[in-house]
Amino acid sequence: MAMSLMHLTFGKSSFKFTNIKCKDHDIDFAHFDRCKLLVIGRGVVSLDIKVDLYKTPVSNVSLNIALYKRASGYRPFLYNITQDLCAFFRNRKRYPIAKVLLEIFLSNTNVDSKCPITEAFEIKNFLLNEESFRLLPIPEGDYLFKMHVFAYNDLKATVEVYFNRKDGLLF
């Protein structure tokens, strides 16, 4: 029995964290207290990060954010931006690409969206879902979200979050 492509429709996509790597570049400034993925249930994985800051307040923070897609190794995909975090907090609408990329994670943190940053940074039990990527449609595949964190123009930390996206098919 042959099925025509006209009868196939796409269902919900599934997103899943597959790996995380965190690297301290200046342990006198900050340290990753937690950097791990937690299996909540079958096929459900959450992200858990906590960074302790030793030199507060931090009023000069920049992020280099890049998205990579796996294709014979991880290759740059769509975005690679550098953003002054304090300028972003002052006016999110002015930086639409940063807004889309950062709000996926910032909505699940303890950061109060203003500078200076005075407390530990924490993401707890963060789950990826289709709604997270509503403004950033990406095709099925394996991805790497890499973020370099700079404070006072000096590299302080690197976070690499690996995830995959699979399309669901309904007949």
Helices and strands as residue ranges (DSSP letters): G 5-7, E 9-10, E 14-24, E 30-41, E 44-53, E 61-70, E 74-84, H 85-90, G 92-94, H 96-106, E 121-126, G 130-133, E 141-151, E 154-166, E 169-170
